[in-house]
Amino acid sequence: MSALPHRAGPLPRRVLRRAAAAVALLAALILPAPAATAATATDDGISWSVTPADNRQGEGRANYSYAVEPGDRVSDALVVTNRSAAPLQLSVYGTDAFTTPSGHIDLLTADDPATGLGTWLTFRRGTLDLEPGESAEVPFTLRVPDDAAPGDHSGGVVTALTQRVGDSALTVDRRLALRVHARVAGDLAPGLQISDVSVTTDLSANPFGTVTSTIRYELTNSGTARLVPTETVAVAGPGGTAWLGDPATASGELPEILPGSTVERVVSVPGVRPLVRTEATVRVDGLVIGIGGGGVTSANDAASGWAVPWALLGLVVLAVAAAVVVPLVRARRSAGSRGGGDAADATQRDATAGVTRQA
């Protein structure tokens, strides 16, 4: 586990805490796998684990997932175990989850106020003192607002350890979290939006070879459901025509995108033939995940860009130049040869005439 220290000098405390929390163990601390526990460990031997409690909400869970109605109250608990040889004092709180522009699920820092599901979570205690090897159960309640919008809401239950580095004013913030998902009953409206599509194409020294096009775009989960998208990007010639074969394509499944989040995509498509202009089409199909699923949604967009085959054009120019220049040179040489022969004949005629006059 890595952490970035911050200095509590003349800078505002809020800025310092945010800088530390933003880099210190944020994404790696959310459970992505079906394992029921997660643990942090550092070179100083500090380690603890968190797991959902086994109760009427379920057993052996990887995280928390609820199907709720507006106004519902759900009681659950978190089990925290100190796996260190030293006592630990941890803070416990809830916050919102989001998908980062790079496509990873992350949590707001402690300084960023929650506005979504994080505000629905309340804990019986906000701090936890654990002796070495000790475990404790931390009850919490998920209170769904009466006006909660239908669809998926995501957040996290966070345990955090803040430590001072030696005698300095530096501190590190280490966090370990479990994801919390709640699907509020009502009409589910999945949606995707593609924007800011652009395409650039590499140059090639091979006049007859293919090149790679790079397509950039932004993908937004504009609906109310968690989605796992699958993208397909195709690059063809002018007008979308598949010149000299089928369009070059690239496709694959993307990580989950939470509602309201935007990811920035960069897709490389090899095997493109540079034909002055290229047209790239992007299609994304989103599969709804979570309790009960919910269907699919899709979006598409396109963009065009230059793909000038400079090497081929250079070769054509050389060929044209050769076709024009070589005949001219040959013609001049031929004309020069004929001109020299005529001069010799004239000289011979003059000499012959002189001899005749003398006679």
Summary of the structure (lengths in Angstrom):
residues: 359
radius of gyration: 35.9
end to end distance: 119.5
largest distance: 142.0
contacts: 1118
relative contact order: 0.13
helix: 19%
strand: 46%
